[in-house]
Structures are given as structure tokens and as C-alpha cells.
């Protein structure tokens, strides 16, 4: 009986830790940049096509292109954060 009780407590504790880390996790900093720049204003019809952007460096270049042409004023670090967010949410490219 004690072995079953220990397994239950371990399983319950592990599940609780996973749940709390997911619920209370900080949002990706690129998400706020994505929202601030209102990226979906241009990308809503066909958001983030992995056939046009085929790897992570090209994704960064695409974000730089939007940043420069739309004059969002993001710093280089913010461009990287936004590209990382898009990669995590949509593209799933391997980073170099």
C-alpha cells in the first residue's frame, strides 16, 4: 500500500509542478513586440508562410525587413526576440 501511495504522491507532485510552471510562465518577450507592431495587420490573410521563409536566418531577415519598412523602431535585440517568438509559435526552424 505504501508503494502505491508513494507513486501517487510522486505523480501528483510532478503534475502539479508541470501545471504551475505552465500557468505562471512568463510570456515570450517577442509576443509583446508582435502585438505592439500589430504584425497581424499585414499577415492576417496568410500568416507566416514557412514556404516563403525556409530557415531561421531568413526569418530574422524578414523581421528586419518589416521593421525597416514599417518603421517600428525595434532594436536589433528586439528583432531577434520577435524572430525567436515567431519561430517558436509558427516556424519551428532549427537555430544556427
GIKA-V816708 format. One record per residue. RES is the residue in one letter. PHI is phi in whole degrees, 0 to 359 (* if undefined). NEAR is the number of other ideal C-beta (glycine too) atoms within 10 Angstrom. Layout:
res/phi/near
RES/PHI/NEAR
RES/PHI/NEAR
This chain:
res/phi/near
X/*/5
X/297/6
X/297/7
X/294/8
X/296/9
X/295/10
X/297/10
X/299/10
X/296/10
X/296/10
X/296/10
X/298/10
X/297/10
X/296/10
X/296/10
X/296/10
X/296/10
X/296/10
X/298/10
X/291/10
X/290/9
X/284/8
X/292/7
X/261/7
X/292/8
X/291/6
X/292/9
X/299/16
X/299/15
X/291/21
X/296/16
X/297/14
X/294/21
X/300/19
X/291/11
X/298/13
X/281/19
X/54/12
X/303/20
X/290/12
X/300/8
X/263/12
X/258/15
X/290/9
X/297/6
X/218/7
X/291/12
X/51/16
X/274/10
X/293/12
X/282/5
X/276/10
X/248/21
X/259/11
X/203/15
X/297/18
X/301/13
X/291/14
X/296/23
X/299/21
X/298/13
X/294/15
X/293/28
X/299/16
X/301/10
X/297/17
X/301/19
X/289/11
X/283/9
X/261/14
X/53/8
X/286/17
X/79/9
X/287/20
X/285/9
X/303/10
X/297/9
X/290/19
X/300/20
X/297/16
X/296/20
X/294/28
X/298/25
X/296/18
X/298/20
X/298/26
X/296/21
X/294/13
X/274/14
X/237/15
X/267/17
X/62/9
X/282/18
X/283/7
X/275/11
X/290/7
